[in-house]
Amino acid sequence: MSVLSYGQNNNFAQIDFKEYDLKNGLHVILYKDNTNPIVSVNIWYHVGAKDEDSGRTGFAHLFEHMMFQGSANIGKTEHFNYIQKAGGTLNGTTNQDRTNYFASVPSNQLELLLWLESDRMSTLQVTQENFDNQREVVKEEKRQRYDNAPYGSRWEEMMKRLFREQTYEWTPIGSMDDLNSADLDYAKNFYKKYYSPDNAVLVVSGDFEYETAEKLIKKYFDDLKPAGTVKNKYEEIIFNQGEINDTIYDNVQLPAVYIGYKIPGTTHNDIYAITLLTMVLGDGKSSRIYNDIVYNKKSARSAGSFLWDNEIGGMLIVTASAFKNTDPVNLLNDITANIQKISDEGITEKELEKAKNSIEHDYVNMMQSTLRIADELANYYTFFKNTGLINTALNEYMKITAEDVRNAAKKYLVNENRVVLTYLPKPGNNK
């Protein structure tokens, strides 16, 4: 075990941390900051929606709920009670590639967090009662946030077209049919396969002493057994499969356009240029697309772009919310013209500088939160196997040139590499 300190950013403080592996494969990262008397534990399991089998979608997210339903020494829902009574907060999230659980408490309660996480990593109560109960909770979440929400199906509809018959064909919420047909045996096997120390990263951040944390981690995690799981092999994402342009009639009042371009995975070198490209296109009211279709042409109420980056391959998303009488075809043409202009002419140095300044601003904000730092440390280890990138990734953005951004647009933002979804009101909805 050794203290690691990376980086070349002379203008920014470096994140110093320790990292090591337990004998069972659990990767441990310790980041100490004694500024405030708060300590956080953030644990990442390298399992998400992409690890589910076809016909078994939604299991990774379902397990995010299951993990709060009790284990050998912790009763049903008591995980919340323990942390809240200690003056702490907690939550969990699931995406395509990982599931994480995080909590923050007063620093004298670190042992509580480690005990709780250890117990449910090794002895989760995967019972029929808990399974059925949480399946109904997830189904209700799907109804409220996706099925019955305006434009709620947009990402499900986008991904099943953009990644058809490939990794990421479905979203973490899963399908209602798959949730209805889910069975307990599959759930138990899913837990045994993925919720093990050798498939996890444990980050402790905040106000603690290294020696204390190391002893507690050894006490609660060292004897847990690894699963020895052999992860699935995923095919490379296929680009330029031909444009798909579909119209979806929904319970909405106004038209909207969603465009998804397929991009490479989060560890690909092009991601730095693609990120800056995304910001120039649609990050904020001074961005290319917003300035054109919202300010100048006044054909959209709002517009923007963002990255949905995944381990194997992701999406660059452009969105525009239109007015009642906006012609969606003209709106799409205007967006496409803005993108084509970048491919043809590139971006200005001023635009590039603005995007880089925004990246630096995000980095500074991240440095203010020990929990966000913990998340970044886990991210860089899980996907890059290089935790020190937390101190050097910013340099990679600063190296990007305007020509790199233009080349990224020419390579990925082409019509044959995109899906266009136009949402229109169902007949009678726009009166």
N, C-alpha and C positions, 0 to 999 in steps of 0.2 A: 504494500500500500504506500502511495506517495502523494504528496501535495502536487497538484497539477496547476500550472498557470500558463495560459496561452495568450497570444495576441500581438498585434502590431499597431493597434489603434492608439496612437499617442495621446489623443484628446479624450479618451474615455478610460474610466477605471476598469480593471480586469476582474473577472469572476474567478476567484481562487476556490478550488474544491478538491476534495478527496474522492477517489472512487476505487472500488475493489469488488471482487467476487467472493461469495461464500462457496463452500464446497458443494452445495446443491445447485449452483448456477445462478443464484439470485445476484443481480448486479446492484451494488449499493453506491449511491452518490451522496456526499455530504457537503452542503454549502452553509458555512457559518456566517451569520451577520447578527451581532449582539446589539444592534441599534435599538430595537424595540423588544420588549419581553414576550414575543410571540414566536411559536415554532409551528412549522407545517410539515405534514407528511403527504407526499404525492406518489402514488404507485401506479405505474403503467403496466398493463398486460398487453402483450403484442398479439391481440386478437380483435378483429372487427368484422364488419359485414362481409368483407371479401373472403373471410375464412368459413363462411357458412356454405352449406350444400344447397344446390338448387332444390326448391321445394321445402327448404328448412329456413327460409329467410326470417330475419327478425330476432334470431337467438342471441346474438351478441348484445343487442340492446335490452332484450328481456333479462339477460343476466346482470346487467347493470342494476336492474330493479331487484333481482333475486338476492344480490349480495347484501342487501339491507334487511333480509328476512330472518336473520338469526343463524347462529352456529353452535358448536358444542357448549360453549360457556357464556353465550350471549343470547338472550331471548329475542323473540320476534319484535322487531322495531326498536329494540333497546340500543342498537348502534347509535341512532339519532339521539336518544335520551342521554346516553353517557357523555357524548360530546357537547350537547347543548347545556347540560347541567354543569359542565366544566367551563362554560363561557366560550365555547368554540363554535365554528361553522364547518359545514361539510357539504360535499356534492359529488357527483360522478357524471361522466359524459362518455358517449360512444360515437365513433365515426367508422369510416370504412376500414381502418387499419389497426386501431387500438382502442382499448377501453381504459379509462383512468378514474381513480378515486382520490380525492384530496380533502384534507381537513386542516384547520388551523386552531390552535388552542393556546392559552397561556403557557409559557415555556416550562413551567413545572409539571405540565401534564403530558410530556412527550411519551412517557412509558405507556400511558393510556392508549394513545394512538397506535403505537407499535403492537401492543397486545391485541387490540381490536382487529388490525389488519392481518396479523398472523393467524388469529383464530378463524377468520372467515376464508383465508387462503387455504387452510388445511381441513376445516371441518364444517363447511357450509351445509345447512340443512336443506337439501334438495328434495323436498317432500312433495307429494301430490297436492296437498293443501296450499303450500306456498306457491307452487308452480301455477296452479289454476287461478289463484288469487291475483298474482302479478301478471299473468297473461291477460286477464280481464282489464287490469289497470293499463297495460300497454295498448290494448284494443281501443279503450276509451280515449287514450292519448292520440291514437291514430285518427279516430273519428273527429276529435276536436281540432287538432292542429293540421291535419292533412286533408281528410276526406270532405269535411264540411266547412273548410276555411277557403275564402276567396283565393284563387290561384294556388291553393294548397298542394295540388298534384304536380306542380311545375317541375320539381326536381326528380320525382319518380318518373314522369313522362320523358324528361330530358335524358336521364341516365339509361333508361331501357332502350332508347334509340341510339344514343351516342356510343354506348358500350355494348351493343347487342351481341350476345353470345361471347362476351368477354368478361374479364374481371371488372367489377363495379357496375354490373348490369342492374343492380337493385340498390335501394337506399337502406340505411340501418333500421328504419322503422319496420321494414318487411311488408309482406302482403297479408291481408286479412285472412285469405284462404290458408296460408301457411301457419299463421298464428292459431287458427281454429283447429288445424290438424296436428299441431305440435304434440309430442308425447314425452312422458317423463324419462324414459330410458335414454332417449337422445339427449335430453337436458343433462342427465347425470354424466354421460360420456363427454359432452361438451365441457362440462366443469372439470372433469378429470384430465382432459386433454390440454386445456389452455390455462386453467387457473392454478399454475404451479410456479415455484420459485425460479425454475430455469426458463420461464417464459415471461419474466417480470423484471421491472426496474423499480427500485425503491429509492426515493429522494427524500432526504431530511434537510430542511432549510430553515434558517432563522436563528433564534437565540438558543444555543445549546453549546456544550463542550464536546469536542471530538471523542475523547475517551469515554465519556458517559454514553453517547449515542452508539458507539461501537459495541460497548458491553451489552446494551439493551437489544441491539439488533442481533447479536450473537445469541442472547438468551431466548428471544422469541422466534427467530427464523432459522437458526443454524441446523436444527434437527428436522426441519420439514423436508419431505422427500420430493425429489424432482420427478417429473413425468416422463422425461426423455422423449418428448413429442417430436416427431419428424414433421416439419411444417410442409404445407402444400407447395408445389412448384407452380408458379403462375406464368402464363404465356405473356409475351411482350404485347403491349397495346398496338393495335393496328390503326394507322393514320390514313387519312384521305380515302375513306370508303365511299365517298359520294354524298352530296348534300341531301339532307332530309328537311323538308319544309312542310309542317303540318299545322292545321288549325284545330283548336280545341274550344268547344263551346262550354262555358262554365257559368256558375251562379255568380257572375261579376257584373258590375255596372259599367266598367270602362275597359277598352281594349288594352292589351299589354303585349310586348314582344320580348321573348327570351331567346338569346342566342348562345349556344355552347360550342366552343372550339376545343378539340382534344389536344392536350399537352402532355409532355413526358412526366415521369415521376419526380418526386420531391428532391431526389439526390442528383438529378441530371444537371449538368453544367448550364444548360440553357435556361434554367429556372430563374436565375438572377436577372437576365435580360427580359424574360417574360414578365416577371414581377414589375419591373420598371415600365414596361410597355403597358401593362394593365393600368398602372397609375396615370400615365399620360392620357390614355384613352378615356377613363371614366372615374377617376378618384377625385371627387370634389367638384365644386361649381365652376372652377376654372379649367376643368379638363376638356379635351377635344369634343367629345360627344355631347356632354352637358351644355357646353357653350354654344354648340351648333343647333341642336334640336330643341333645347329648352329656352335659351336666351334669344337666339337669332330667329330661327324658324317658328318657334313657339308651337311646335307640333307635338310636344310631349310635356307632361307635368313634371316628370323626373326621369333621370337616366343615370346609369353608372356601370361600373364593371368591377369584378373581383375574381380572385383565384380560388378555386376549390382544388387544392393540391392534395394528392394522395401518394402513397408509396410507389405504386407501379405506374400510374398515369392519372392525370387530372383534367380539369376543365378551366378554361378562361371564359367567364360568363359576362355577357353584356345584357343589360336590362333596360327597358324603356316603358314607362307607364304613360299611356296616351290620353287624349281628350276624347269625348264622345264621338266627335265628328272627324277625328283623325283617320286618314287612310293608312292602315298598317303597312301596305305595300310601299308607299312613299317613305314611311318611317324606316322600314328595313333598308330601303335603297340609300337613305341618307346616312344611316349607321355604316353600311357597307362602304359608302364613298369615303367616309372618314378613315376607316381602316385601310382602304386601298391607297389613300393619300400618304399614309405613313409608309406603306410598302414601296410606293413610287418615289417619295421625296424625303422620307426620314423624319426625324423630329429635330427640334431646335436644341441648342445647348442650354438655353434657359429652361425648357421643359425638362431636360435631363437633370439639371441641377435641382429643380423643384422636387422631382421625384426622389432624388437621392437625399435631399434634406428631410423629406417625409420619412424615409427609411431610418435616418439617424434619429429623428424625433421619436419614432416607435421604439428604437433601441434604448434611448434615454428613459422613456416611460417604463419599459420592461425592467430596467435596472432599479426602479423605485419599489418594486414588489418582489419579496422573496418567493411568493407563490408562483409568480410568472417566471422568475428565474428557474425555479424548480421544474416548471413545465418545459422550458427550453432545454434544460439539461437532459431531461428524460427524452425529449424529442430527438436531440442530436445523438444520443446513445442508441435509442431504439432503431432509428432508420439509417443513420450514417455510421454507427459504431465508432463515433469520433466525438466525444463529449466536448472536447476543446473547441469545436466549431462555434460554441457560444461566444468566443472571444475573437474569432477570425472571420466569421461569415460576413460581417459588415464590410470588411475589406474587399470581398468579392463583388459586392454591389458597387463599391466605389471605383472598381476597375472597368466597369461596363461603359462602353462608348455609345454615342448616338448611332453609329453604324451597327453595333451589336443589336440594338433595339430594333432597328429597321430590318435586319436579317431575321430576327425572331418573328416579326410580323409577316415577312415574305414566306417563312417556312411553315408557320402554324396557322395564321389567320387567313386561310384560303377557303373558298366556298365549299370545296369538296371535302373539307375537314370539319364541317360544322353541322349542327342541328338547329333549326329555327322553329320555335313554337310561338304561334300567335294565339293569344287567348281573346275570345270574343264573348260578349254577353249572349246567353241563350235567348232565343226569341221571346220578347216580352220583358226581359230583364233590364233593358236600357230605356224604358219609358220614363 
